[in-house]
Amino acid sequence: MRQSRRKPWRRKAILIVLAALAVAWTLGFVSFASTLPQGPPDESITTDAIVVFTGGSLRLEAGLRLLSAGKARKLFISGVHRGVDVEELKRVWKQAPNTVDCCIVLGYEADDTAGNARESADWVKSEGYKSIRLVTADYHMPRSLVEFRMLAPDVDVVPHAVHPTHVKTREWYKYPGTALLIAGEYTKTLVAAARVWVRRGLTAFFADGDTPK
């Protein structure tokens, strides 16, 4: 009898926890969607390098234009398909003059956002750079920042969000496709942030363990 009485309470407790998690996720999602970058980014700041996470034409165009304008020493494009070279990019996007041939570096190893961050962080560290301008889509910027800063916390990052016309971030609630896209990005950002939290916790734990008592 006692076991049968406990089961309804367990079910209720589970439902309450699930409902609380759903409410928390929904509130967080609305806040996330409402605070995505809007409007033109500030281009007055000069950084050591420009880093582009590939995934849309506007990102490459912005990176090439900023490099041509002298906003950084070099442009690193992460996640480029193998076989694509600088000359092909210039022919396709028609953005970079010949004077910046020496300053474009292509990364071929990344195939997702975590890979973009890892590849870019490794390159930035190898160059000894202390600041970058990170170019990616507005809805993709929060996760990109979390991933990159986890690997290169000492590098100053200037976010440079581009705004794809097919993603209606300003009025996302009116467009189911955009809402689903942002919901997916929000969930992935939570997962990335959780990895950062776990990594920092483990680092602190082992650092404390090495400290003489």
TIKOL-75406 format. One record per residue (C-alpha): x, y, z. Coordinates in Angstrom, 2 decimals. Layout:
BEGIN
X / Y / Z $
...
This chain:
BEGIN
0.00 / 0.00 / 0.00 $
2.78 / 2.40 / 0.87 $
4.49 / 1.82 / -2.46 $
1.25 / 2.40 / -4.38 $
0.72 / 5.66 / -2.50 $
4.23 / 6.86 / -3.26 $
3.93 / 6.37 / -7.02 $
1.40 / 9.20 / -7.63 $
3.60 / 11.58 / -5.62 $
6.64 / 10.56 / -7.64 $
4.76 / 11.18 / -10.86 $
3.62 / 14.57 / -9.59 $
7.16 / 15.47 / -8.54 $
8.49 / 14.50 / -11.96 $
5.76 / 16.51 / -13.70 $
6.48 / 19.54 / -11.51 $
10.21 / 19.36 / -12.31 $
9.52 / 18.97 / -16.04 $
7.06 / 21.87 / -15.97 $
9.60 / 24.06 / -14.16 $
12.29 / 23.18 / -16.69 $
9.91 / 23.95 / -19.57 $
9.04 / 27.34 / -18.08 $
12.71 / 28.15 / -17.47 $
13.63 / 27.12 / -21.03 $
10.81 / 29.21 / -22.49 $
11.70 / 32.32 / -20.50 $
15.35 / 31.90 / -21.42 $
14.49 / 31.41 / -25.07 $
12.41 / 34.59 / -25.21 $
15.23 / 36.54 / -23.57 $
17.78 / 34.99 / -25.95 $
15.71 / 35.78 / -29.05 $
14.98 / 39.32 / -27.87 $
18.64 / 40.17 / -27.27 $
20.13 / 38.93 / -30.55 $
22.28 / 41.57 / -32.28 $
20.26 / 44.10 / -34.28 $
21.29 / 46.92 / -36.56 $
24.70 / 47.58 / -38.16 $
27.77 / 46.59 / -36.10 $
30.35 / 49.12 / -34.96 $
33.17 / 49.17 / -37.52 $
35.26 / 51.87 / -35.85 $
37.36 / 49.38 / -33.87 $
40.53 / 47.90 / -35.35 $
41.64 / 44.44 / -34.22 $
44.67 / 42.23 / -34.84 $
42.63 / 39.85 / -37.01 $
39.22 / 39.22 / -38.49 $
37.77 / 35.73 / -38.06 $
34.86 / 34.51 / -40.17 $
32.85 / 31.40 / -39.29 $
31.58 / 30.22 / -42.67 $
27.93 / 29.42 / -43.31 $
26.56 / 32.30 / -45.37 $
27.59 / 34.69 / -48.14 $
27.17 / 37.82 / -46.03 $
29.82 / 36.60 / -43.59 $
32.51 / 36.28 / -46.25 $
31.57 / 39.56 / -47.87 $
31.79 / 41.36 / -44.53 $
35.15 / 39.80 / -43.70 $
36.69 / 40.65 / -47.06 $
35.32 / 44.19 / -46.96 $
36.64 / 44.81 / -43.45 $
40.07 / 43.52 / -44.39 $
40.11 / 45.73 / -47.48 $
39.22 / 48.68 / -45.23 $
42.26 / 48.02 / -43.05 $
40.35 / 46.92 / -39.95 $
42.83 / 44.13 / -39.19 $
46.18 / 42.69 / -40.23 $
44.80 / 39.37 / -41.44 $
41.54 / 37.61 / -42.24 $
41.04 / 34.00 / -41.14 $
38.14 / 32.13 / -42.74 $
37.24 / 28.98 / -40.82 $
35.40 / 25.98 / -42.23 $
36.26 / 26.42 / -45.91 $
35.51 / 23.47 / -48.20 $
38.62 / 21.62 / -49.32 $
39.74 / 22.60 / -52.80 $
38.66 / 26.22 / -52.42 $
41.52 / 28.73 / -52.50 $
41.87 / 32.47 / -51.99 $
41.65 / 33.28 / -55.70 $
38.40 / 31.36 / -56.02 $
36.91 / 33.21 / -53.06 $
37.88 / 36.53 / -54.60 $
36.34 / 35.58 / -57.94 $
33.09 / 34.48 / -56.32 $
32.64 / 37.34 / -53.86 $
34.46 / 40.10 / -55.78 $
35.43 / 41.87 / -52.58 $
39.17 / 41.67 / -52.01 $
41.65 / 43.64 / -54.13 $
45.05 / 42.17 / -55.01 $
46.68 / 44.16 / -52.21 $
45.28 / 41.81 / -49.55 $
46.37 / 38.51 / -51.13 $
48.98 / 38.02 / -48.43 $
46.53 / 38.61 / -45.59 $
43.85 / 35.95 / -46.17 $
44.24 / 32.59 / -44.43 $
41.86 / 29.69 / -45.01 $
41.02 / 26.98 / -42.48 $
39.81 / 23.63 / -43.81 $
39.43 / 21.53 / -40.67 $
36.16 / 22.78 / -39.13 $
32.76 / 21.32 / -39.99 $
30.68 / 22.77 / -37.13 $
30.70 / 25.70 / -34.71 $
32.85 / 23.96 / -32.11 $
35.31 / 23.13 / -34.89 $
35.25 / 26.73 / -36.11 $
36.12 / 27.93 / -32.61 $
38.88 / 25.36 / -32.13 $
40.45 / 25.98 / -35.53 $
40.26 / 29.77 / -35.14 $
41.55 / 29.78 / -31.55 $
44.54 / 27.64 / -32.57 $
45.35 / 30.01 / -35.43 $
44.96 / 33.16 / -33.32 $
47.25 / 31.72 / -30.63 $
49.84 / 30.65 / -33.21 $
49.91 / 34.22 / -34.55 $
50.18 / 35.71 / -31.08 $
47.14 / 37.94 / -31.64 $
45.34 / 39.52 / -28.70 $
42.16 / 40.76 / -30.38 $
39.83 / 39.64 / -33.16 $
36.64 / 40.74 / -34.86 $
34.36 / 37.71 / -35.07 $
32.04 / 37.68 / -38.08 $
29.02 / 35.40 / -38.19 $
25.22 / 35.57 / -38.46 $
23.23 / 37.37 / -35.77 $
21.40 / 34.23 / -34.57 $
24.71 / 32.32 / -34.51 $
26.74 / 34.93 / -32.61 $
25.95 / 33.95 / -28.97 $
27.03 / 30.32 / -29.43 $
30.07 / 31.33 / -31.46 $
31.21 / 33.65 / -28.67 $
30.73 / 30.97 / -26.02 $
32.68 / 28.39 / -28.04 $
35.56 / 30.72 / -28.94 $
35.94 / 32.34 / -25.52 $
36.06 / 28.91 / -23.89 $
39.22 / 28.14 / -25.90 $
40.78 / 31.61 / -26.00 $
39.65 / 33.49 / -22.87 $
42.54 / 35.96 / -23.05 $
41.67 / 37.19 / -26.56 $
39.49 / 40.30 / -26.86 $
36.56 / 39.63 / -29.19 $
34.60 / 42.29 / -31.09 $
31.32 / 40.72 / -32.30 $
30.38 / 41.59 / -35.88 $
26.95 / 40.16 / -36.65 $
25.58 / 40.07 / -40.19 $
21.85 / 39.83 / -40.81 $
20.69 / 37.26 / -43.38 $
17.52 / 38.48 / -45.07 $
15.79 / 35.09 / -44.79 $
16.12 / 35.05 / -40.98 $
13.69 / 37.52 / -39.40 $
15.33 / 37.93 / -36.01 $
13.68 / 41.26 / -35.28 $
10.16 / 39.77 / -35.43 $
11.02 / 36.11 / -34.96 $
7.69 / 35.36 / -33.26 $
5.87 / 35.99 / -36.54 $
7.90 / 33.47 / -38.53 $
7.80 / 29.78 / -37.47 $
10.93 / 28.93 / -39.45 $
12.95 / 31.66 / -37.79 $
11.54 / 30.76 / -34.36 $
12.58 / 27.13 / -34.81 $
16.05 / 28.16 / -36.00 $
16.57 / 30.44 / -33.00 $
15.17 / 27.81 / -30.62 $
17.74 / 25.35 / -31.93 $
20.53 / 27.89 / -31.53 $
19.39 / 28.70 / -28.00 $
19.45 / 25.02 / -27.01 $
22.89 / 24.52 / -28.58 $
24.15 / 27.63 / -26.77 $
22.94 / 26.20 / -23.46 $
24.83 / 22.98 / -24.18 $
27.98 / 24.95 / -25.06 $
27.65 / 27.04 / -21.90 $
27.24 / 23.85 / -19.85 $
30.49 / 22.51 / -21.34 $
32.23 / 25.72 / -20.32 $
30.88 / 25.39 / -16.79 $
31.98 / 21.76 / -16.51 $
35.41 / 22.50 / -17.97 $
36.02 / 25.38 / -15.58 $
34.81 / 23.31 / -12.66 $
37.16 / 20.45 / -13.51 $
40.05 / 22.86 / -14.06 $
39.45 / 24.47 / -10.67 $
39.06 / 21.07 / -9.00 $
42.36 / 19.70 / -10.28 $
44.12 / 23.01 / -9.65 $
42.99 / 22.88 / -6.02 $
44.10 / 19.27 / -5.81 $
47.61 / 20.24 / -6.84 $
47.80 / 22.98 / -4.24 $
49.87 / 21.98 / -1.18 $
47.83 / 21.77 / 1.99 $
